[in-house]
Structures are given as C-alpha cells and as structure tokens.
Amino acid sequence: MDILTSMAESVAERLKERGQTVAVSESAAGGLISAVLLSVSGASSYFVGGAVVYTRDARRGLLRFSAEDSKMRGSTEDYALKAARAIRERLGTTWGLGESGAAGPSGNRYGDDAGHVCFAVAGPVERTSTYQTGESDRESNMWSFAAGALDFLDATVAAYTGVVTVYGIANCDTCRKAQKWLVERGIKHQFHDLRADGVDASSLNKWINEFGWETLLNRRSTTWRQLPEAMQQNVSPVSAASLMLAHPTLIKRPIFDLGGRFLLGFGAAQQETLESAA
C-alpha cells in the first residue's frame, strides 16, 4: 500500500494546491483507486466520492446512463471517458477519473485479454489511455490498474497549465469578442493568428478528428469564395485538409485549445465549458 499511497499523495497535493476536486468511476479496480485516494490525510478537501460500476445496472443507477448507453461495450477508452464525464457531472468535481478493464484470470466477454485496462480523465482537459499488464493474476492486476489510474490522473492534472489557446484571425469580430470575454473573467489565454502564423498539420488533424472536416471547413468565408470553382467542387476529406492547411483562413473560428480538449465556436455552451475549466 505504501507505493500507491505515495502516488496518491502526489496528485492529492497537486489538487489541494489548485483547489480542485476529483470523483472516480472504477470497475475492474474494484474500489482500490478510491481507497488509495482516501488513504491520504485530508482527502475530503479533494476527493468528493467514487463508485464501483461493475454491471449495466450500476451504470444506470450510479452513472445515470440511459438504457441504450448502459449496453455500451466496456473496457474501451470511449466507455472510460463516458464514465469519467458522468461521475464528474454527478458529483460536480473539477476532474472525473474513469477505469474499465479485465482483471482476470481469463479475458472478458469482449475478447480482451486479462490485464487489459482503459483509463480516462474528464475535466478542463480530456485524455484517454489503454494499458496491458501482461499478467493474468486477478489481484495483481487490480492493484496495477489502481496504480496506473492514479499515475494517469496525476500526469493529466500536472500537464494542465490552465492557459487557453485561442485560434482565430485578428480582425474577426467573434475572436475579438471571445478574447475580451476571457480577459473580463480572468481566464489566462494566448492568441494564435491563423492568417499570420498558419497552422501545422498535427493541430489540423486533431481538429478534423474532433469536429469533422465538413464542420471545420468554412464555406462562407471570403477565402472560400475566392477559390477557383474547380477547387470548390467535389471536396473530399483529403482535399479539404489540404485546402485548410494551405489556406488556414478557411478554418472556422474561434477554436479553443484547453490543453488537448477543443471547442469550436463561441456560444453559450463553449462559454460554460471555458468557465468551468478556469
């Protein structure tokens, strides 16, 4: 228990310093993640609560999943993230931690081997990860899952700087409005001018994966209207990406980067998320 307690102390100290809280939805770890977080003195200042969500009934009762969502395949990053989001929303915490895996000694009904586990953190940023212990011993895997989850939570919280990057165009009214709004609320941010500074392929691919190229491509922009008609016709995922990379002003804006979690546009939903992440 000493090693895990030490790991919990690290993330606990970080959460305390930032005045942040966490809630846990765990499955194959069987409550060990919550137990270790609680082993640190003063845990009530950062640990709000947790749930061992081991069945579909538990998904409906504890996470308030719909009947359809409760049938979702477990032991995936998508499920772990949905669980992390749900427990965070239910308990009103800064961060939500989700874990789902196959402890052993045999694999699960989905075909995952024993030792397979997925982690997810939801909050100001969202991250997921898949890990394989290579072991079949059930108890050993449960402890490994708890250790991995705590390590993943600690790394995610540590990496979050709290600085929002705003991607847009300097003379865009909505971008100016967004920056003024951030300043008024004391939200630290930096501005990346797509016209002046361009966009790298890695960032563009992340946005396409998040929003879809059809949503990201601004067909109402001046840049789009100035393109040759041949370029505007029969746009494909590949050609759309190439166009936006060559002409970044074709990208809808503003885009907010909250350390790996992206928002597109500046409506009420985006403002609520930005405020909750501050």
Steps between C-alpha positions, in 0.01 A plus 500: 500500500796736560578544129140580409461731798807688382349532152175623649687756708648649183169562323334590831753775564457630147121510531520670838735768369263576214181475704372224271300184563463153350236226477565141390308243297688170517417149395772234490701682769215422738520814712878501550542835322259668738649321799849622420383858444329481838814370669652849493423717799266788412350315206165673542650820359553344158323161482122541469400139442518195280305202373581142407303465176519131420168420327250658264268553794775697670549708187133597503473549876834660586595681180144558376574352160203454274383146429675518163824646637510237773553238226818673387803275462723526805879484515535772237629856516161626379322331788757611757463861380121485511518365856750769601276772358194354671652473849649848468161644405316311773732614778590842362878454513783658310619162373341163433707181481367193318643146496377187323688179432538123533667400827516127424580223537338464156413766245165675482202425278614762249817307422744713701776311675542504876702806595336723240377832644390842376527828689340837434508839666226757439525860609666818372680262263403149396743214446476125455748213507511122461738282700585129503668342802576170329394319819203272571499514881179676599613667822831608352320659206257683726790664683673576170182657363473723808864602472464572128185703550658716770810553290287599201292741709809659652667546160185652350448746785871593500503565124204736511636854517167680502600712199246496217625538144260683272539433128345758272558810291594833654233701316220248566226659713415172674866437584536849645180451698627169634833646612327789674269254676799294618677810633190616688484163679868481574551188285863475389532462126722551199395583145619317187428694182422248225557758228840615628631180661328227298419156637704181524375168365493338844264762646279494192468121513399517865228753419375293208482193724312701763251692285504340154632672190153600381442697820848650509507622139352851478323514166361845583842661533645752258788260438259229386320734261832600346604141425472379141171322436687180420639493855157556653348202323521141615682580824619184676647445847850502352452807281323688780794440734743614232296815434482594869870435545584724202235760587450505881238776470269228367484358854196594704580703807564550779645170612591469868771258611470416870814290510377235259126551536358703213200727462374651175296821499409747770146429614348435840620139511860595428489781755369266768780252432764772504376633834489155658855433383640826636 
